Amino acid sequence: MRGGMSTCPAVDVNLFVRNGAATIGATIESVLAQSWPNLTLTVIDNASDDATVAIVRGYMAEVPAIRLLRGRADIGLTANCARAFAHGDAGFVLPKTADDLLAPDFVAAVMEELLANPACAMCHAAGVVFAGDGDLRHAYPESHRLHAIGADPVARAQHVMARYTSAPSFWGIYRRDAAERLAAFRCNAGWDHAVLAELALYGEIRHVAAPLFLRRDGGKPVARIARAATEAAQRGLPIDDALADLRWMTPLITTAYAHVALFAVARLPAAQRETLMALAPRIFRARWGALLRQEAASFAAAVPALRAVPGAWRAARIAEVGEAIAAIVPDAGRHAA
């Protein structure tokens, strides 16, 4: 890792972490090994209470250019990830998890694609899954890679909604001026889906075919991700108490509806926003129809017990989920109100 003397554009690598002592050393090593000559590495620590900070400081003693931003209170994964998108002032930013690894040519290959295509807002690389012991397990299918290109922002967003599936296509290098146009990240299931769909409105999303992104242990179950994404979980509170958001109970419906809500405030003319708001339910019904209906039925069955907890707040949360169900799977919506 070298500094700004290079003629290559700078890339801010912002590694966000909480209690990542078991993996952060290998992750830092994979950034330091990049062949791209103009990187800055900042570790954005979310109030870790394990050995994470000590490990980072050990690297800082050897590589003074590494920076550490240490939070004093746990703000939650989503908010810390948002900081990783926003930190720095380079023209390109790579938000980075503390467990996944990068092949040495990841940044160079992705930057080559970005620089060759000025309309590209983000580029990612093909991914593979490895186990904790370093053994490669499998490659992500080619169908998981995003190739949202062309001049039509609506068509680009459609491509993302129809195709985005796995993490390697999210953890790419973002052009800073496109990333800065994004709405605030929301604490609900599918927030990453919505981020990429909005990003596609502001530029192309491309990929390089080489498997340069190494994901540790693969993905997590949708229900687990949805629970962790709630605002209650982000604040360290129970997700199922009387004051909690209930959208974790319908993670796929919530993901689809998040797109509708996002498109309402996207930076596009009203006609295009209305088109996208109408397209989103149709696209997700085509992808996940049976699962969406299962979620709606499960929530409808849970409503009587949920209503047993009195109060306007709980009633409003039930209504929120019912609204999403009615918008995404309208034939099931009447059963969830």
N, C-alpha and C positions, 0 to 999 in steps of 0.2 A: 504494500500500500504506500503510494507516494502522494505528495501534495500537488498544489496548483501550478507547478512549473511546466507541466505537460500541456501540449496543444490540444489534447483530447478533452472534450467537455467533461466537467466534473459531475460526479454522481454522489449524492448523499445516501449512504447506507445507514438506515436507522433501525437498529435492532431493539425491539421492545420485549420486555421480559418481566416476569414475576416468579421468583423462586425457581430459577432455571439452572441451579448449580450442577445438576447431573449432565447437562448437555451444552451449556453455553460456551465452554472452552472449545469444543469441536466446532461449534458454529462460528465463533470468532476466527478460528484457524481457517475455516473455509472462505471467509471474507478476506483475510490477510493473504491468502494464496491466489487471489484473482489476478489475471494477467492484465486487466485494464489498469492503466497507470495513474489514473486521477480519481481516487476515491477518498471520501471522508467517512469514517465509521464512528457513529454515536450510539452508545448503549443507553436506552431509555428505560430505567428501572422503576417498576411500579411497587415501591415500598417492600422489596424482598426482605424476608426475615431468615433466609438461609445463607449459604456461603456465596451467593451470586456476586454480590458487590466485591467481596474480597478477591474472587477469581478475576473479575474485570480489572480491578486495580493492579493485580499481578501482571496482567497483559499491558496495562498502561505504563508500568515501570519499564517494560521492554520496548514498547511502541508508544512514545509520548503523544503521537497524533490522535490516538483513540480518545474519544470524549465520553464522559459519563454524566448523564442527567438523572439525578436520583430523586424520585418522589418520596414525600414523607408520609403520605396516606395512600392506601389502596383505592384507586379510582375505578377499577374494573378493567377487564381486558379490552372491551370495545373502545373506551375512552383513551386507553394507552395506545392502542393501535392507531387511533386518529392522530395522536401526537406524532407517531412514526410517519404518517403521511405528510404532516405539516412542517416538521422540523427542518431547519437548514435553508439555504438560499441557492443551491445549485439548480441548474436548469432541469435536472433529472433526479428522481428520488426512488429509492428502493426500500420500501418498508420490509422488515425482515423479522421472522419469528425466531425464537431462541432455540429451536430444536431441529428444524429442517436445515439441510446443507446445500451448498452450491458447488457445482463442478468448477474447476479453475477458470474455464473460459465462459462461464455463464454471463458475466457482465459484458465482456467483449462481444460475444455473439448477439446478445440482445441489443446492445447499443449500435452495432452495425446495422441491424434492421431498422431501428428507430431513426438513425441518421440518414438512411437511404429513403425513408418515407416520412417527410415532414408533417404529413397529415395524421400520423400515428400518435395516439394519445398514450398507449401502453403496449408493451410487448412482453411476452412471457416465453418460457421454454417448455418443451415436453418434460414430463416428470416420471420418476420411478419411485417405488416404495422400497425402503430398506428397513431391516429389523434393528433393534438396539445393538446387536452384535456386529452390525455392518454388512450383513448378508443382504444382497439384492433379492427382493421377493417377486416383484412383477412391475411391468410398465403400465402406465395409464393408457387407455385406448386412444387412438388418434382422434376419435370423435369428441374427446374431452377438450381438445385444443380449440381456441377461439380464433376466428378469422373474419372479423366483422369489418369489412372494408367497403369502399365506395363512398359516394358523395351524399347518400340519403341517410340522415341520422335515424329516421324511423326504422329503416331496413336494418341498420347496424344494431339497434336495440332489440329488434325482433330476433336477430341471430343469437344474441347473448341470452335472451330469455329462453329460447328454444334449446340452447346447447350447454350453457354453463353448468358444470357438474362438480369439478374437483379443484382442490386448493392450488395445484401448480399454475393454473390459469389465472389465479388472483394475485399471486406473489411475483409479479413482474416488475419491470422498471417503468415508472410513470413519468410522463412529461409534466413538469411542475405546473405550467400554466393551465393544463387540463385538470389536474388534480385539485387545484385551488378553486375550480368552479363547482366542485361537488357539494351537495348538501351535507349537513351535519350527520354523522353516523348515528343510527338509531338503535336502541337497545331492544331488539326483537329478532326472532328467528329470520334468517334469510337476509340480514343486513348486507352481507357481502354480495349476494345476488343483485340487490338493488343498486349498490355502489357501481358494479360493473355495467349494469344496464344504463345508468345515468352517464357514466364515463363514455359509453359508446355514442351518446348524443353529441359529444364534444370532440370526437376524433375517432380514428380507426383503432381497432385492437387487433394486433397481429401476434404471430408466434414464430419461434424457430423450432425446427423439427428435431434437433439434437436433444437427447435426454440429459439435460444439464441441471435439473432441479431434483434434489433427493429428499423425499418426504419420509420422515421417521415414523414408522409403524402404521402409516395409512390413516384413513379417515375415522371419525367417530360416528356412532349412531345419531340419526337426525334428532331423536327425542332428547338425547343428552346435550347436543349442541344447543337446541332450543331452550332447554332449562338454563344453561349457562349464559345465554344471551339476554335473559330478562334483566330489567333494571334492578329488581330485587336481588338477584344473584350477583349482579355487578356491585351492589352495595353491601354484600355479605349478609343478606337477610333471607328468610325462608321464602320460597317461591310460591307457596300454597297457603299463606295465611290470609286473613280477612282483607288485608289492604293490597294484596299482590295483584299484578297484571296477570290475566288468565290466558294470554295469547300463546304461551308455551304449550298449551293443551292441543293446539291446532297448528303445528309448525309449518306444514306445507301451505295451508290456507293463508297463514300469516305471511309467509314468504311471498306468495302471489299478490296478496293485498298490499304489501309494502311497495310493490311496483306501482300500483294504482295511485297510492298516496304520494309517491315520489314524483310521478309524472305530472301530477297536478301543479307542482311547483318547479318543474324543470325549466331550464333557460332556453325555451323554444316558443315560437308563436302558439297562440291558443289552439288553432286548428290541429297542429301536430300533437300537442299535449292531449287533446281530446281523442285523437286517433289512437295514441298509445294507451290511454286509459281503457279504451274499448278492446284493444288487442290483447292486453295482458291476461284477462281472465280466460280468453279463448286459447291462448298459447299454453297456459299452465293446465287447463283442463285436458288438452291434447297430450301433455306430458305425463300428468299424474292423476288422471280422472278418477280411477278407482280408489286410490289412496286419499284423495280429497274428500270423497264421499264417506269413506270410513271415518275420517277425522270428524266430519260433520255429524255423523250418527253417534260417535262416541261422546262428542260434546253435548249433543241433545240429551243423551242418557244421563249425563252428569249435571244438567241444569237444575233439576229439583233439589239435589243436595247443595248445590251452590247457592240457590235462592234461600236456603234455610239460614244462611248467615245474613242477618238484616243489615240494612244501611244503603244509602244512596250510592256510595262509592262502589260497593260490590255490584249493585244493579247496573251501574254504568259500565263496569268492566265486562259483565255478561253481555250487555248490549253491543259493546265494541266487537266482541268475537262474533256475535250474531250478525252484525253488519258486514263483517268480512266474509262470513259464510254465504250470506245472501248475494254478495257481489261476485264471488268466485264460483260457487256452485249453487246457483239460484234455485234449482229444483230441490235442494236439500235445506235451503235457508229457512223455510217456514217451520221446520222441525226443531231449530236451535234457538228460537227466540224465547 
